[in-house]
C-alpha cells in the first residue's frame, strides 16, 4: 500500500524530462477518513480542484509550448495524488514531443484518472482543461465571498485541531450564512512545510458561534495533514458538532511547486465552485 512516507516528499528526486506516467504516486483516502469517523461512504460530495502553473512540452518541431492546467479530481476517488509526484510527472512532459495540446490533455486525463481510481470497482475519469497563452489574460483573481471572520478580535491559544471550540445555537431559528477566513494554515503531513489557505464555509442550520469558529480554524496552524484531509476534517467537525441542515466547505491553498490544491466538500449535490484563484495564489 502506498503511504506518504514512501513518496518522494522530503527526498532528493531526479529530474525526469521525458514523459513518465509511473511518477504519479497515489495515496489512499481511507486511512485519514477513518480518523475522522468516516467508514465506508462519506457524508459529502465534492472534488479537489488543482491548478498547474508549470506545464510545458515540445511540439513536433521541437518548439516549447506552455499552458495552465485545471484538473478536477472527484472526492469519490479512492486515492489522492501526492503533490510532489504530480509535479515530477508534469516535469516529465518538458522535453517530450506531442502532436497537439489535445494529446497532452488526453494523456494527463488518462494518467491521473488511472492513479486516483486505481483498484476501484467502477473507475471514472478526472476533468482536465488546458489554457493556452492566448487565454491567460482572461484568468480572473477573486477573493472568496462571505462575511470575514478575521475581523473578530479573539484570543487564540490552540494550535492543534480543537473541535470542542465549535458551538451552535440549537435553540434558535436556523440561519443561512457564508463565512470566510484567510487564517487557515496547516503543514505538510510528511515534510512539515507550511501550507497557507483561505476557507469559505456556507451553511444552513443553527447559527454557528463565529468566535469559536475562527479559533477552530486557527487551531490547524501546527497540524500536519494534506489539504484534502484538512478540509474533510473541518467538514466533519462542523457536521457532527454544529449539526447544520446543509454545509459546504471550500478551501483555496496557495501554490507550492507550481501547483495549488483547492478541496471542496458539500453535503448536497450542486454545481462546483469556479476554479478562480485568489490574490495569494
N, C-alpha and C positions, 0 to 999 in steps of 0.2 A: 504494500500500500504506500502511495506517495504521501509523505508528511513534509511540513515546511522545512524541517531540519535537513532533509535530503535534497532540497532545492539548491539553486545557485546563489541564494541570498547570503550576503556576507562573505562570499568566497571569490577568489580571483577567477575570472572567466575568460576563456579565449574568445576573440572576436571572430565570428564566422561571417564571412561576407558573401557566401554562396547559399542559396535557398536551402533551408533545412527545417522541415516541419517537426522533426523529433525534438527540437529545442523547447517546445511548449511543455510546461510542467503542470499538469492538473493536480489539484488538491481537493479531496472530498469535503463537501459541506457538512456531512452528517455529524462528525465528532463535535464541532463547535456548536451546532444546533442542539445537540443533546445537552450541552452545558446550560442552555437557556430554556430547557423544558420542551423542546420540540422532538417528538419521537414519531417518525412517520411523516405524514403530510403536514406542511407548515400552514399556519392560520393566516397566510398572507399571499398576495400576488406581487408581481413586480419584476424588476430587471436591474442589471448592473450596466450603466451607460459609460462606456470607455471612449476616450478621445486620444488618438495617437497623433502627436505633432511632428514626429520624426520618421516619416515614411518616404523611402526613395528606392528607385530601381532603374535599370537601363532599358531603353527601347532597343529594337532590333539593330539599330545602327550604333549602339553603344552610348547614346546620349542620355545623361541622367534625367530622370523625371522625379517630381516631388508631388506630394499630396498630403492632406489631412485625412484621417480615417475616423469615422464614428462606428463603434462596434457595440451592439446591444446583445447582452447575454441574459436570457430569461432566468429568473431565480429558481425555476423548477429544475434546472440542470443539476445533476448530482455532484458536479465539480465546479470550482473556480479555476482560473489560470493564474499561477503565481506571476506577479507583475514583472520581475526581472527576467524571467524566462520569456515573457511576451516581448520585452524589449530586445533580447538577444535574437528571438525569432524574426522580428521585424528588421533588425540589422542584417539578417541573412539575405534579405532582398537586395541589398545595396549594390552588389556587383553582378547581379543575375539579370539576364535579358528576358523581357516579357514582350509579347506581341502588342499588348494593349493594357490600358487601365482596367478594362473589364476582366482580363485574365488575372490580374493581380487581385482584384476584388473577389473573384471566384475562388482563388487559392486560399485567401485569408478566411473566407466563409467556410470552406470545406475543412481546413486545418483546425480552426478554433472550435467549430462545431464538433468535430471528432473528439477533441480533447475534453470539452466540458460535458459532453453527453456520453463519454466512454463508459461502457458497461450498462447503459440504460436499456430497459426492455423496449422502449419506444423512443429512440433518439430523434431529435429535431435539429433545427438549424439556428444559428445566430444571425442577427442582422448586421450587414456591413454596408456603409456608404462611404465613398471616396470623394473628397472635394479637391478639385484641381485648382491651380493658382488663380485662374480667372474668376473663381468664386470666393477667394479668400476675403475680399473686401466686403462681402455680404455676410460675414460671420459676426453676429452681434455680441455685445457684452451686456449682461443684465444681472442685477442682484436678485436674490430670492425675494419674492413678495411676502409680506406679512408684518405683524407687529413685532418690533425689535425688542427681544428680551434683554439685550445688553444695556438698555437704558437704566435698568434697575441697579441700585447701589446695594449689593448684597455682600455679606461676608462669605468667603469660600475657604473651607479648611479640609475638604475631602478631595483626594486626587486619584482615587480608585473608584470604579463604578459603585454608586451608593443608591440603589433603587428605593431605599427607605426614605429618601428625601422627597419622593413623589407623593402628592396628595391631590384629591379632587373633592369638590363639593357635591357629594352624592344626595344631599337633602334639598338641593335646589333644582330649578328647571334646567334642562340641557341647553348648551350653547354651541355655536359653531364658530371656530376661531382658526386663524393661521398665525403661527408664532415662528419667529426666526432668531437664530443666534449665529454669530461669527466666531464664537469662542470654543468651538469643538476642536479638540486636539487629542490625538492618541498616538501610539507608537507602533512601528512595525513589529509584528509578532516575533520575528527572528532576530533582526538587527538592532531593534530598539530605536531606530532613527525616527524623528518626529514626522507625523502626518497632520497637516493643517486642513481644517474644513469649515464649511458653513452648513447649518442644518435647518430644514424647514419642517414644521410639524403642523399638519392640518387635522382637525378632528371635529366630530360632533359628539356631545355627551356631557357628563358632569364637568363643570369648569375646573380646569387644572390650575393648581396654585403656581403662579408664574415664578415667584422667587425660588420655590423648591425645584421647579423645572430647570431654571438657569443653573442653580447649584449642582443639579444632577448632571447636566451637560458638561459643566466644568470638571466634574469628578472623573471624567475619562482622561484627564490630562496626562497621567502617568501609566495608563493602561495599555498593554501590549496586545493588539489584535489587528487583523486585516480590516480594511474599510468595510467590506461587505458584512463581516461579523459584528462590527460595532453598530452598524445601522440596524441589524436584526436584533441585537441586544436591546437597543433603545426601543424599538418597536415592541418587543415582548414585555419589557418592564412597564411601558405605558399601558399596554393592552391588559396586563394582568392586575396592575395596581390601581389604575385610574378607570378602567372598565368603560372606555368610550364606545359609542354605538358604531362610529366609523373612525378610522385612523389611517393617516398617511405620513410616512417619514421619508424625507429625501435629503441626502447629503451630497454636497459638491466639495471634493477634496482638491487641493492644489496639486499640480503635476509633480511627479518625480520620474527622472529618466525619460522625459518626453511623453509621459502618459499621465492622464488623470482618470480616476475611477469614481463614479458617481452612483452609489446604490440608491434604489427607490423601492420602498415596500408599502403596500396598501392593503387594507382589509377587504376591499370590494373592487371588483373589476372596473376599470376605467382606462381612458387613454393615458399613455405615458406622458410625462412632462417633456417639454422640448429640451434637447441637449444643448443648452445655451450656457456658455461659460461665464463665470463671474470675473470681476476685476482682478482678483488674486490669482486666478487660474491662467 
